[in-house]
Amino acid sequence: MFAFLSLGLVLFVGRDFLPYVDSGQMRLHVRYPAGTRIEESERFARNESTKWRDYILEVFGETEWIIGGLSGAARRLALPRTTLISTMKKLGIAPRRSALLCGADRASLPV
């Protein structure tokens, strides 16, 4: 009887012990000198975010807005594709249609 009742616990075991993981999360840890004003740290964070956004846009320009695959932006940035997509959303980068996949060029792509 005890064994039968304990089988019901299988549905719940593990849910409370494993932490939630956001695979699309990127963290930047920075140490400022003692006495650094909050305004300066916020300015630095905005500046770094802008640099990261510009770099991602530069890579997208080189890959013609292809996110995944062997020649995609995710591979060049050494990020999982889903992490790059999540980062794009956080940085306000709207996905664009690759010129390689639009119009007449599409028929000439290798299958």
WOTAZI-V463786 format. One record per residue. N is the residue number from 0. SS is DSSP state (~ for helix, > for strand, _ for the rest). PSI is psi in whole degrees, 0 to 359 (* if undefined). Layout:
<<N & SS & PSI> <N & SS & PSI>>
This chain:
<<0 & _ & 317> <1 & ~ & 318> <2 & ~ & 321> <3 & ~ & 318> <4 & ~ & 326> <5 & ~ & 337> <6 & ~ & 332> <7 & ~ & 337> <8 & ~ & 343> <9 & ~ & 327> <10 & ~ & 336> <11 & _ & 337> <12 & _ & 135> <13 & _ & 338> <14 & _ & 322> <15 & _ & 345> <16 & _ & 341> <17 & _ & 126> <18 & _ & 155> <19 & _ & 135> <20 & _ & 126> <21 & _ & 103> <22 & _ & 346> <23 & _ & 13> <24 & _ & 134> <25 & _ & 137> <26 & _ & 144> <27 & _ & 115> <28 & _ & 125> <29 & _ & 137> <30 & _ & 125> <31 & _ & 154> <32 & _ & 152> <33 & _ & 136> <34 & _ & 3> <35 & _ & 132> <36 & _ & 149> <37 & ~ & 323> <38 & ~ & 322> <39 & ~ & 320> <40 & ~ & 323> <41 & ~ & 320> <42 & ~ & 318> <43 & ~ & 316> <44 & ~ & 318> <45 & ~ & 320> <46 & ~ & 315> <47 & ~ & 321> <48 & ~ & 319> <49 & ~ & 318> <50 & ~ & 317> <51 & ~ & 318> <52 & ~ & 313> <53 & ~ & 320> <54 & ~ & 318> <55 & ~ & 317> <56 & ~ & 323> <57 & ~ & 316> <58 & ~ & 321> <59 & ~ & 324> <60 & ~ & 321> <61 & ~ & 327> <62 & ~ & 6> <63 & _ & 41> <64 & _ & 26> <65 & _ & 123> <66 & _ & 306> <67 & _ & 182> <68 & _ & 179> <69 & _ & 327> <70 & _ & 18> <71 & _ & 170> <72 & ~ & 323> <73 & ~ & 318> <74 & ~ & 319> <75 & ~ & 329> <76 & ~ & 357> <77 & _ & 44> <78 & _ & 149> <79 & _ & 147> <80 & ~ & 317> <81 & ~ & 327> <82 & ~ & 319> <83 & ~ & 317> <84 & ~ & 316> <85 & ~ & 318> <86 & ~ & 321> <87 & ~ & 317> <88 & ~ & 317> <89 & ~ & 328> <90 & ~ & 0> <91 & _ & 31> <92 & _ & 114> <93 & _ & 133> <94 & _ & 144> <95 & _ & 158> <96 & _ & 129> <97 & _ & 140> <98 & ~ & 334> <99 & ~ & 335> <100 & ~ & 6> <101 & _ & 149> <102 & ~ & 220> <103 & ~ & 335> <104 & ~ & 333> <105 & ~ & 324> <106 & ~ & 336> <107 & ~ & 357> <108 & _ & 142> <109 & _ & 147> <110 & _ & *>>
